[in-house]
Amino acid sequence: MEIKPIAHIENDFDGKFGVPRQSGLAEVLSKIVFQKEYRDPNALRGIEEFSHLWLIWEFTEFSNKGWSPTVRPPRLGGNTRVGVFATRSPNRPNNLGLTLVKLIRVDGCELVVSGADLINGTPIYDIKPYLPAFESIPEAKGGFADNFKDFALKVEYDESILNKLPENKRKPLIDILAGDPRPSYQDDPDRVYGFGYGGYEIKFKVSRETVYLIDIIRN
């Protein structure tokens, strides 16, 4: 089977460092822009009736790195190995990702969504509506991920630093930092980390259960 992108995503995530570990953890707005041949309003007819959508997309930064039958999930400390099909690791045979996003609005032939865990420019191969009557299973078990479903670090910052960002980017950034964007095998309280977000470089430290926002620098 040959597949090709139908769209790509546009958002504030400049690279994989800083992207939330799961969808829905940060209310970052993204725009889904369709390729010219799929930019037909008829293809979106009725989509506004759904609150959430599934995106099928490609881990582009891992497309040439092969795959492994076992991986080390970050939330298990980066040392415990489990089967790749028991995770959402990008090191997969076909490098395909699955993400649930909230549909905010339809802008002509573009979709504005919230909560995506994709970097800017990621190709999207398909979009499907989320059906809560059939896909929501309250009694379902989440394996080792259940131990971290309420995980969040405390975020401390000076208002003068946070205010360097446009107002609509501040709350999403706090959500991103609360999710601890560091690699799980790194735990150096003196190290200053940085990642790109919406045209800015975000500098932060982590000590125990607290993230300290150090600076925000415009690129």
N, C-alpha and C positions, 0 to 999 in steps of 0.2 A: 504494500500500500504506500502510495506517495501522498504526502500531505504538504501543504504550503500555508504560510501565515495568511490570515484574513484581516488582521489588524495589528497594531502595536500599542503599547501603553506609554503615556506621557505623565511624569510626576516629578517629585522633588528628590528622589533617591538617585544620587549620582553613581553609586557603586554598591556592591553587595554588603560592605561593612556599614552597619546602621539600619539595614532593612529589618523590620520586625521578623521574629522567628516563625510566626504564624500570622495568617490573615486576621483582621479584625482587632488586633492589639493596639493599633494607632489609627486615629481617624484622619489619615492623610488622603486628600482628594487626588484622584487620578483621572485622566481622560483616556478613553479608548477610541483611537482613531483608525478607521477602516482603510484598507487598501482601496485603490481607485475602483477596481472591478467589483468590490463588495459594498461600495458606498451607495447603497440603494435604500431609500426610506422604507420601501416595502418589506425589506428583510427585518426591520425593527418593528413592524406593525404589531401592536399589542404588548410589547415588552414592558411598557410603562405600568402595566398591571401587576408586575412582579416586584417584590421588595429586594430580592437578592438574586445574584447570578453566579453560576459556576464558570470559571475561566480555565481553559486548557491551554497551557503555554510551554515555552521551552527555557530550560536552564542554559542560557547561551554561554555563560562563563565556564560551563563544565562540559560542553559538547565534545571536546577533544581529549578529555581526561580519562575516558574509559569508565568501567564500573567495578564495584567490589561486592561480593556476596554478603559481606558484613561491613558495618559502619559504626562509628562512635558518636552517638547523639550528644550534642552539646549539653543538654539538660541532665545527662548522666555523668557529667564531669569531663567528657572527652576521653575517657579511658576504658569504659565498658563497651564491649562490642555486642551488637544485636544484628539480626538479619536485615538486609536492606529493605525487604518488603514489609518489615515491621516498623518502618520509619518513612519520613518524607524527605529523606536525604536527596540532594541533587545528583549524587553519584549512582545513577540508575542506568539500566541498559539503553533506554530510549530518551533520557534527559527530559521527560515531560513532567510538568508541574500541574497541580490542581488547586485552585484557590476559590474560596467563597467571598464575594464582595457584596456590599450594599449598593443598590442602584439609587443614586441621588436624583438624577434627572436625565432626560434625553434632549440633547442639543442638536436638532437636525439629524445628521447621520453620525453623530458622535454620542458616546455615553459617558456621563460623569459618575464615577463610583467612589466608594470610600472603603478603606481597610485593606487595600491590596498589599501584598508582600512581594512585589515585583520591582525590579530596578527600571529606571527610565529607558525606554526603547525596546523592552522585552517583546518579542513576537508572540502573538496570540493565535492559536489554531482553531479554537471553537469557543462558543458561548452558549450556555444552556441555562434555562431558568431553574431556580431552586424551588422544589415542591415540598413545603413543610408537612403536608398531609401524609407524604410517603417517605420522606428522607429524614424527618426528625424522629429520633428514637431515644426517648428520655432515659430508658434503662440500659442503653448501650454502655459498654466498658471502654475506657480509653487507654488501657495498658499503663505503661510507665508515665505517659503524659498526664494521667490523672493526678499525679503527685505534684504537678506544677501548674495546674489550671488557675490557681489564684495567686501565682507568683508575681510579685512586683516589688521593686526596690523603692526606697524613699529617694526623692530627688530634691536637692537643695540648690538654690541659685539666688543670685542677686538680681533684683528687678531691672537694674540698669543694663545688665548683660543680656537678659532675656529680651528686653525691649529693642535690642539691635535687630531682631527679626520682625518681619511684618506680622501684624496681630494674628492673621489667620494661620500662621505657621507655628505659633507658640505652644498651644495645647497639644498638637500632634507631636512636637518635639519632646515635650515632657513625657508623653506616653511611650515614645521610642526609648528614651533614657531609662524609664522605669522598668522596661523589659530587659535591661542589661545587654547592650549590643556587643559587649566584649566576647571574644572566643572564650569558651568555658574553661579552657586549660590555663588561662592567664588570670592571675590573682595578685598583682603587684600594686599595692595601694599608692605607691609613689609614681607610677607610670601615668603619663598623660596620653590619652587616646584621642583620636580625631577621625571624623568622617564627614563626607560631603552631604549637604542637605539644602536643596533649593537655592543653590548659588552661594552658600555659606559653608565655612569650615567650622564644625562643632568640636570644641575641645572639652574633655571631661576626665575626671578621675573617679575611681570606685574604691571605697573603703568599707569593708564589712557589708552592711546592708544598705549603704547610702551612696548615691551617685551625686557628685559635685560638678556642676556646670562651671567650667573654668573661663571659657571665653567663646565668643562667636565672631568669626572673622569673615568679612565679605570677600569672596574670591574675585 
